[in-house]
């Protein structure tokens, strides 16, 4: 059927109106977007000179961005008050008082900028320009490492120009700001020649400021940047400062047990816990989660409120405002064996350890000798209410070991038996010729003439550390083949502890390096040079 021309025009106008007014937003169908956004263009161009003081800076992204998170990740150095607005994928940045004459500017899009699907930039993106005839040419690179020795993505990195800065480190405005990428690395480009102080931190509350309780990483020294070439800051390790543990949750699990959940790992050795009107019979830490502490109490009165007080090293900690309400609930849950050591392949096996999910009573188990399993002679003993150990009379021989222990007599403090009355334990004790060795040399540079180097190897099942000798040589033997993370630090004051430094008065951290992972094969000897900075 032929459609009249007038009807075609009307339909077209209606269709255009509908599509033209459609709201732009996240796509509703098709494959999920997991691609990182990128910066596709910007003005002024990279390394442009003689830029007008009234210039508006623009950044074009490859796709629609989460505008508030992108704006939070924009840094202009030297520190400049700016206003921002958007035109589609383009961000426009206007310095409120214009640009300064004869200065080199560095604009950074931090790694926390993200698209509408939440995909972040893989790494920070920076470009520089100058309002004068030439650009500064200094560069400074480094890495921020987490407290558990992994590259820290998205950390803020501040650089203070000590020639002009007169404020307080960590509180005053830095000269340059950037963020770390996926590999924990950062780079400052187009720096003026001079001395810089670099700090890194994890901005937990996203206020772009360093606050008490946020992890902070200090450099091992202030950095001299020359007019040419790249200056390496090295690795800076994060550490928590100025923060006491806090009890996030506290509740009665059953009629004789209270669970405290802290905001981070804690040590119970120096901890005092009081429940007003309720005697405490024991305190023990969760075998699997160091943020959880179990408190064994006298029988609680259902509905009675007990005020909680917790002290660590004599200092009272913050606890929930609501008191703990007593319960008459009986403990009917069977305990479980949460961890067994040794397991898998091991280099040594001086004892067998069983870790339980809760405090246990004192009866001891026996080896069953069932199904051709071994029954070694030795002694069982309780190291703590959650930790049972067996010490053999004679050392285990190299090879596969299969043991079965009868746990029928073992039960928790409420009398609940384990769900499984027997436990099979197996591990392989490797012979010396199948073990690996790591050797190496530590050299921290001309400026470091004293101290002792500590070298650590760690994987999911094992960790060890040694000190280097006076010449920097070190050797770690009897290692099970596998993958290890290697770290090292220079103990300047030789107290056996890594010093994270302090802000006030300013003290740099002791030098630290994450060497990354090494792979050891059976019988290998691997040589390392530490610190590895490239």
C-alpha positions in Angstrom: 0.0 0.0 0.0 1.3 3.5 -0.9 1.6 5.8 2.1 0.8 9.5 1.4 3.8 11.8 1.4 2.3 14.0 4.1 1.8 11.0 6.4 5.5 10.0 5.8 6.7 13.4 6.9 4.5 13.5 10.0 5.7 10.0 11.0 9.3 11.0 10.4 8.9 14.2 12.6 7.4 12.1 15.4 10.2 9.5 15.1 12.8 12.2 15.2 11.2 13.8 18.2 11.2 10.5 20.1 14.8 9.6 19.3 16.0 13.2 19.8 14.5 13.4 23.3 15.7 10.0 24.4 17.7 10.3 27.6 21.4 9.2 27.4 22.5 6.8 30.1 24.0 3.4 30.7 23.4 1.0 27.9 20.6 -1.4 28.7 21.6 -4.4 26.6 24.4 -6.1 24.8 27.7 -7.4 26.3 28.8 -5.9 29.6 31.4 -3.2 29.2 34.6 -4.2 31.0 37.0 -2.1 29.0 38.9 0.6 30.8 38.2 4.2 29.5 41.0 6.2 28.0 42.0 9.8 27.3 41.7 10.3 23.5 42.6 13.9 23.2 43.4 17.1 25.2 44.3 20.7 24.9 46.8 22.2 25.2 48.8 19.6 23.3 51.5 17.7 25.1 54.6 19.8 25.7 53.1 22.9 24.1 54.8 26.2 25.1 53.8 29.8 25.1 50.2 28.9 26.1 47.9 31.9 26.7 47.2 32.6 30.3 43.4 32.6 29.7 43.5 29.1 28.1 40.8 26.5 29.0 42.1 23.0 29.5 40.0 20.2 27.8 40.2 16.4 28.2 38.3 14.1 25.8 37.5 10.6 27.1 36.7 7.6 25.0 33.3 7.1 26.5 30.8 8.6 28.9 32.3 9.0 32.4 31.0 8.9 35.9 31.4 12.7 36.1 31.8 13.2 39.9 34.4 10.4 40.2 36.3 11.7 37.1 36.4 15.3 38.6 37.7 13.9 41.9 40.6 12.4 39.9 41.7 15.6 38.2 44.9 17.2 39.5 46.5 20.4 38.1 50.1 21.2 39.2 51.2 23.7 40.4 48.2 23.6 42.8 45.5 25.7 41.0 41.9 26.5 41.9 39.7 25.3 39.0 36.1 25.0 37.8 34.9 22.1 35.7 32.0 21.4 33.4 31.2 18.8 30.7 30.2 18.8 27.1 29.4 15.1 26.4 32.6 13.1 26.8 34.7 16.3 27.0 35.7 17.8 30.4 36.5 21.5 30.4 38.8 22.8 33.2 39.0 26.6 33.8 41.7 28.0 36.2 39.7 30.5 38.3 42.5 33.1 38.3 44.0 32.1 34.9 47.4 30.5 34.4 50.6 32.0 35.8 53.2 33.4 33.5 56.4 31.4 32.8 55.2 28.2 34.5 55.2 24.6 33.5 51.8 22.9 34.2 51.1 19.2 34.6 47.5 18.0 34.3 46.8 14.4 35.6 43.7 12.2 35.3 44.1 9.9 38.2 43.6 6.1 38.0 40.3 6.4 40.0 38.5 8.1 37.1 35.9 5.7 35.9 33.2 5.2 33.2 29.5 4.7 33.7 30.0 1.0 34.2 32.6 1.6 37.0 35.6 0.6 34.9 38.7 2.6 36.0 41.6 3.9 34.0 44.4 1.4 34.0 46.9 4.0 34.9 47.0 7.7 35.6 47.3 9.9 32.5 49.3 13.1 32.5 50.3 15.8 30.0 52.3 19.0 30.4 52.4 22.4 28.8 54.1 25.7 29.6 53.0 29.4 29.6 56.7 30.3 28.9 59.1 29.4 26.1 60.3 26.2 27.7 59.2 23.3 29.9 60.7 21.9 33.1 62.2 18.5 32.4 62.7 16.6 35.6 60.9 13.3 36.3 60.3 11.2 39.4 59.0 7.6 39.6 58.2 5.2 42.3 55.7 2.6 43.7 53.3 2.5 46.6 53.1 -1.0 48.3 50.3 -2.1 50.5 50.9 -3.2 54.1 50.5 -6.9 53.0 53.2 -6.4 50.3 51.2 -6.0 47.1 51.2 -3.1 44.6 48.6 -0.5 45.8 46.3 0.7 43.1 44.6 4.1 43.4 46.8 5.5 46.2 47.2 9.3 46.3 50.8 10.5 45.9 51.8 14.0 47.0 55.1 15.7 46.1 56.2 18.7 48.1 58.7 21.1 46.6 61.0 21.7 49.6 62.4 24.9 48.1 59.1 26.7 48.4 57.0 24.6 50.9 56.9 26.0 54.4 53.9 24.1 55.8 53.3 20.8 57.6 53.9 17.6 55.6 50.7 15.7 55.2 48.5 18.8 56.0 49.8 21.6 53.7 49.1 21.7 49.9 51.6 19.7 47.8 53.1 21.0 44.6 52.2 17.9 42.6 49.5 15.2 43.0 48.9 12.0 41.1 47.5 8.4 41.7 49.1 5.0 41.4 48.1 2.7 38.6 47.3 -1.1 38.5 50.9 -1.9 39.3 51.2 0.5 42.2 53.5 2.8 40.2 53.4 6.6 39.9 55.2 9.1 37.8 55.7 12.9 38.1 56.8 14.6 34.9 58.0 18.0 34.0 59.3 18.8 37.4 61.5 21.8 38.2 64.9 21.0 39.4 65.0 20.8 43.2 64.4 18.7 46.3 61.1 16.9 46.9 59.4 15.1 49.7 57.0 12.3 48.5 54.2 10.7 50.5 51.5 8.3 49.5 48.2 7.4 51.2 44.9 5.5 50.7 42.1 8.0 50.7 39.5 5.9 52.4 36.8 8.6 52.7 37.5 10.1 49.3 38.0 13.7 50.6 41.4 14.0 48.8 43.0 14.7 52.2 45.2 12.7 54.5 43.2 11.9 57.6 44.1 10.2 60.9 43.7 6.4 60.5 44.4 6.3 56.8 47.3 4.2 55.6 50.4 6.3 54.9 53.6 5.6 53.0 56.7 7.7 53.5 59.8 7.6 51.3 63.2 6.5 52.7 64.7 10.0 52.0 63.9 13.3 50.3 64.5 13.2 46.6 66.8 15.5 44.6 65.5 15.9 41.0 67.9 17.1 38.4 67.0 19.1 35.3 67.4 16.0 33.1 66.6 12.3 33.4 64.5 10.2 35.6 64.9 10.1 39.4 63.7 6.9 41.2 62.0 7.3 44.6 61.8 3.5 45.1 59.1 1.6 46.9 57.1 3.2 49.7 55.2 0.8 52.0 51.9 1.7 53.5 51.4 1.6 57.3 48.5 2.5 59.6 49.2 5.4 62.0 47.5 7.3 64.7 44.7 4.8 65.0 43.5 2.7 67.9 41.5 -0.5 67.2 37.8 -0.1 67.4 35.1 -2.6 68.3 32.7 -2.5 65.3 30.2 -5.1 66.6 29.6 -6.9 69.9 27.0 -9.5 70.5 26.1 -12.6 72.7 26.5 -15.7 70.5 25.2 -18.0 73.2 24.6 -18.1 76.9 28.4 -18.2 77.7 30.0 -16.6 74.7 30.3 -13.0 73.4 31.8 -12.2 70.0 33.7 -8.9 69.4 34.5 -7.9 65.9 37.2 -5.2 65.5 37.9 -2.9 62.5 41.3 -4.6 61.9 43.5 -7.3 63.2 44.2 -7.2 66.9 46.5 -8.9 69.5 44.7 -10.3 72.6 47.9 -10.6 74.7 47.7 -7.0 75.9 43.9 -6.7 75.9 41.6 -6.3 78.9 37.9 -6.9 78.4 35.2 -6.2 81.0 31.5 -6.9 81.0 29.8 -5.0 83.9 28.2 -7.6 86.2 29.3 -10.6 84.1 32.5 -12.5 85.0 34.8 -13.4 82.2 36.3 -16.9 82.1 38.5 -16.6 79.1 39.5 -14.6 76.0 40.7 -16.2 72.7 41.3 -15.0 69.2 39.6 -16.6 66.2 41.9 -19.1 64.5 41.1 -17.9 61.0 40.2 -14.2 61.4 42.4 -11.9 63.5 39.6 -9.2 63.7 37.4 -11.5 65.7 37.8 -12.2 69.5 35.7 -14.7 71.4 34.9 -14.0 75.1 33.9 -16.9 77.4 31.6 -15.7 80.1 29.7 -17.0 83.1 26.1 -17.9 82.4 24.3 -14.8 81.1 20.9 -13.6 82.2 18.6 -13.4 79.3 17.7 -9.8 78.5 20.2 -8.3 80.9 22.3 -5.5 79.5 26.1 -5.7 80.0 28.2 -2.6 79.5 31.4 -3.5 77.5 34.8 -2.0 78.2 37.9 -2.9 76.2 41.4 -1.7 76.8 44.5 -2.3 74.7 47.9 -1.6 76.3 46.0 0.3 79.0 44.2 2.6 76.5 40.4 2.4 76.4 39.0 1.6 72.9 35.9 2.7 71.2 33.0 0.3 71.5 29.4 0.3 70.3 27.1 2.6 72.2 24.5 -0.2 72.8 25.3 -2.6 75.7 25.4 -6.3 75.0 22.1 -8.0 75.7 22.4 -11.4 77.5 20.9 -14.5 75.9 19.8 -17.9 77.2 20.6 -19.5 73.8 22.4 -22.8 74.1 25.5 -23.6 72.1 24.5 -26.5 70.0 26.9 -26.0 67.0 29.6 -28.6 66.7 33.1 -27.2 66.5 35.3 -27.9 63.5 39.0 -28.3 62.7 39.7 -25.1 60.8 43.3 -25.7 59.9 45.9 -28.4 59.9 49.7 -28.0 59.7 51.8 -29.4 58.1 49.9 -29.8 54.8 50.9 -30.5 51.2 54.7 -30.5 50.6 56.9 -29.3 53.4 60.6 -28.9 54.2 60.3 -29.6 57.9 57.7 -31.2 60.2 58.8 -31.0 63.8 55.2 -31.2 65.0 51.6 -31.6 63.9 49.1 -28.8 64.7 45.3 -28.7 64.7 43.5 -25.4 65.0 39.8 -25.3 66.1 37.0 -22.9 65.4 36.4 -22.3 69.1 37.8 -23.0 72.5 38.0 -26.7 73.3 38.0 -28.8 76.5 41.2 -30.6 77.5 40.8 -34.3 76.5 43.5 -35.5 74.1 43.1 -37.5 70.9 44.8 -40.7 69.8 46.1 -42.0 66.5 43.7 -44.6 65.1 46.2 -46.6 62.9 43.3 -47.3 60.6 43.7 -48.2 56.9 47.5 -48.5 57.0 47.9 -45.0 58.4 50.9 -44.4 60.7 50.6 -44.1 64.5 53.8 -42.3 65.5 54.9 -42.2 69.2 54.9 -38.8 70.8 53.0 -36.4 73.0 49.7 -34.5 72.4 49.3 -31.2 74.2 47.1 -28.1 74.2 49.1 -24.9 73.3 46.0 -22.8 73.7 42.2 -23.5 73.9 42.2 -23.5 70.0 45.5 -25.1 69.2 46.4 -28.7 69.7 49.9 -30.0 68.9 51.6 -33.4 68.6 55.3 -33.7 69.1 56.8 -36.9 67.7 59.4 -38.8 69.7 61.4 -39.3 66.5 61.5 -37.0 63.4 59.2 -37.8 60.5 61.2 -39.5 57.6 61.2 -37.9 54.1 58.3 -39.0 52.0 54.5 -39.1 52.1 53.0 -39.2 55.6 49.4 -40.3 56.1 48.0 -40.2 59.7 44.5 -40.5 61.1 43.6 -39.1 64.5 40.6 -40.1 66.6 38.7 -37.0 68.0 35.9 -38.8 69.8 36.9 -37.5 73.2 37.6 -33.9 72.1 34.7 -31.5 72.5 34.1 -27.7 73.0 33.5 -26.0 76.3 29.7 -26.6 75.9 30.2 -30.3 75.5 29.6 -30.4 71.7 31.6 -33.1 69.9 33.1 -32.5 66.5 30.9 -33.4 63.5 33.6 -35.7 62.2 35.1 -38.0 64.9 38.2 -38.8 62.8 40.6 -36.6 60.9 43.0 -37.7 58.2 46.2 -35.8 57.9 48.5 -36.1 54.9 51.7 -34.2 53.9 54.9 -34.9 52.1 58.3 -34.2 53.7 60.6 -33.4 50.9 64.2 -34.8 50.9 67.1 -32.3 50.9 67.9 -32.7 47.2 64.4 -31.6 46.2 64.6 -28.3 48.2 65.6 -24.9 46.8 67.9 -22.1 47.9 67.9 -18.4 47.4 71.1 -16.4 47.6 71.9 -12.8 46.9 73.4 -9.4 47.6 71.8 -6.3 49.1 73.1 -2.9 48.1 71.0 0.2 49.1 73.3 2.8 47.5 76.1 5.1 48.5 74.0 7.0 51.0 73.3 4.0 53.2 76.5 2.9 55.0 75.1 1.2 58.1 72.2 -1.0 59.2 71.3 -4.6 58.6 69.3 -5.9 55.6 66.4 -8.2 56.3 65.1 -10.4 53.4 61.7 -12.2 53.5 60.2 -14.9 51.4 56.5 -15.6 51.6 53.8 -17.7 50.0 50.3 -19.0 51.0 51.8 -21.8 53.1 55.1 -20.6 54.4 57.1 -17.5 55.4 60.7 -17.0 56.5 63.2 -14.1 56.8 67.0 -13.8 57.3 69.5 -11.1 57.7 72.3 -10.3 55.3 75.9 -10.3 56.6 78.2 -7.3 56.8 79.0 -7.5 53.1 75.3 -7.6 52.1 75.3 -11.4 51.3 72.4 -13.5 52.2 71.2 -17.1 51.8 67.9 -18.9 52.5 68.0 -22.7 52.2 65.6 -25.6 52.5 62.8 -24.0 50.6 59.9 -26.0 49.1 59.6 -25.4 45.3 57.0 -23.0 44.3 56.2 -19.3 43.9 57.4 -16.8 46.5 57.1 -13.0 47.1 60.4 -11.5 48.0 60.7 -8.3 50.1 63.7 -6.6 51.8 64.2 -3.7 54.1 67.2 -1.9 55.6 67.1 -1.9 59.4 68.9 1.4 59.9 68.6 1.4 63.7 69.1 -2.4 64.0 66.1 -3.0 66.2 64.7 -5.9 64.2 61.6 -4.0 63.2 60.7 -2.1 60.0 60.2 1.6 60.8 57.5 3.3 58.8 58.7 6.8 59.8 56.6 9.6 61.1 55.1 12.9 59.9 55.7 15.1 63.0 58.5 15.7 63.5 59.2 14.3 60.0 61.3 11.1 60.0 61.6 9.1 56.7 60.8 5.4 56.6 63.4 2.7 56.6 64.2 1.7 53.0 61.9 -1.1 51.7 61.6 -3.0 48.4 59.1 -5.4 46.9 61.1 -7.6 44.6 57.9 -9.3 43.3 57.5 -13.0 42.7 60.1 -15.6 42.0 59.5 -19.2 40.9 61.7 -22.0 42.5 62.0 -25.5 41.0 63.3 -28.5 42.9 67.0 -28.3 43.6 67.3 -24.7 42.3 69.6 -22.1 43.6 68.4 -18.6 42.5 70.5 -15.5 43.0 68.9 -12.1 43.6 70.1 -8.5 43.7 68.3 -6.3 46.2 66.8 -3.7 46.0 65.5 -4.3 42.5 64.3 -0.9 41.3 63.6 -1.5 37.7 
